[in-house]
Amino acid sequence: MAKSFRELLVWQKSMQLAESVYRNTDGFPPREIYGLAAQMRRAAVSIPSNLAEGSNRGTRKDYRQFVTIARGSANELQTQIELAQRIGLLASKAGEELQMQTLEVSRMLHNLWAYLSPKKTEKPSA
């Protein structure tokens, strides 16, 4: 395990994703400042925040729960990005780039979640 959450590649990538979300939602109309822009920002920030919090928990089980929450936030963000594209708040290219970043982070979160999962022991054959 990494000594600090900052050493985790998934944390670094999720921070980059959060930055991208902030930059891309800056151009949203003022009516969305407390709407979709705020939801997207909260979901994006939730990912690295949960990784940081979970990494300092006492057990793998606790850490895994925070990774599960981060995975949920990544799924929320994918939905919000798609909605922003559908209603014309995000240009197609910007939305596609955000989706690619989000999918990469989602895959990494899944791998971390699997790594933290209890290992199944093989039963001896009879």
N, C-alpha and C positions, 0 to 999 in steps of 0.2 A: 504494500500500500504506500501511497505517497505520504511524505512527511507533512505536507501542507496541502490544503485544497487547491492552492494556487499552482501547484505542480501538476495537477490533473489536466490533461489535454481537453477533456470534456468541459471542465470549468472554463478554461481559456476560450474554447470555441463558443461556449454559451455566453460569455461576456462579449465576444465579438458580435454574436447574434443580437444581444440586447442593444449594443451600440447601433447596429444597423436598423433595428426597429425604431429606435429614437430618431435617428436621422430621417428615416422614411416617413415617419408620422409627423415630423415638423411641418410638412407641407399640407397637412389635412386642414380642412376649413375650421374656423373657430367653433362652430357648432359641435364639432367632434372632440373638442379638447377634453370633455368629461364623458365622452361616449366611446366609440370604437378605438380611438387613439389611446385613451387611458387604459382600456382593457388589454390592448395589445402590449402596451408598455409593462403593465403589471404582470402579464403572463411571461413576457420575455425576462423580466428581472427576477421572477420567481425561480427560474431554472438554476442560474448560478447561486442564488441565495440559498436554495434548499440543498444544493451540493455542499456549500460551505457549512451550513448548520449541521447537516447530517454527518459530515466527515469528523465532527468533533464529538459525536455521540459515543457512548461507551461500548455499544455492541454492533456487530454486523447487521443484526436484525433491525435495530433502530436506524442505522445508516441506510439500509435498503428501503425502509419506509419513506425516508426523505427523497431517495432517488425515485421512488414510485410517484411521489407528489410532483417532482420535477418532470417526469414523463407525462403526467397529466397536463401540466402547464404547456409542454411542447405540443401536445395534441390540441389544446385550446388555441394556441398561437397559430397552428396550421389552419384551423377553421376560420380564425379571425382574418388571417392574410387572404384567404380565398374570398371571404365576404368583402373585404376592402377592394379586391380586384373586381368582383362582380358588380359592385355599386360605383365603380369608377374613382375610388379614392387612391388606389395604387395603380400605377402603370403596369402593364403586363410584364415588362422586363424586370422591373423592381420587385414585383410580386414573385416572379419565378426565382429570382436570386434569393429572396427571403425564404421561400419554400425549400430551396436546395440547402441553405444553411440550417434550417429547422430540421429537415430530414437527416442531415449528417449528425446533428446533435442528438436527435431521437435515437439513431442507431447506436451512438456511443453510450447513451443513457441505458439502452437495453443491455448492452454488453456489460456495463458496470453493474446493473441490476442482477444479471445472470451470475456474474463473478461473486456477488455478495450473497447469492442464494445458498441455502443449505445444500451441501453435497450429498448426493444419494450414494449410499454404500452398496456395493454388490453383495448379494446373498450368496453364500457358498452353495455350489450345486450339490444335490443329494446323491 
